[in-house]
Amino acid sequence: MRRCCTIKELQINEEIRDKEVRLIDVDGSQLGVVPIRKAMDIANDRKLDLVNVAPNAKPPVCKVLDYGKYKYEIAKKEKEARKNQKVINVKEIRLTPNIEAHDLSTKAKRAIEFLNDGDKVKVSVRFRGREMGHTEMGKIVIDDFLKIVGNHATIEKAAKLEGRNMIMFLVPKSE
């Protein structure tokens, strides 16, 4: 059974196996440490559920509440939290050591669009064959690229040679 929300299942009513529990009433008032039978009777009298909200405590903490409503409110809070979080994507711009100026400016414009949308940009210069002997050419290309996008980005991770690629990470400039 797969749901959109991840709610950890709590012990309710007969699933609680402890002898004594610390009981909290519907309105949040403490009723003290009571035997599990008495806690179950109190919950049944009010036509509500006994829910073990802190199973690891000594003694475990149980609350008298409507379990269906409780699950609904937790799911609602989780959904609201997911809605408010911002997903940051990493977009990649690939360059070569002998890229022409116009191609470089076109790729830089694309990177600026990504940065304005709030995404991170991974700039990679790929070296093929004998180009590995001239990695300084890749550094020059990355520096030229940085001059173009410099007003829109800050460097998160400086250019570094990793295998056959020189990689640099840019993040949007915070204002």
PyMOL commands that set and color helices and strands:
alter all, ss='L'
color gray80, all
select helices_A, chain A and resi 13-15+36-45+67-84+101-116+129-149
alter helices_A, ss='H'
color red, helices_A
select strands_A, chain A and resi 20-24+30-35+49-54+61-65+90-95+120-126+153-162+165-172
alter strands_A, ss='S'
color yellow, strands_A
deselect
rebuild
show_as cartoon
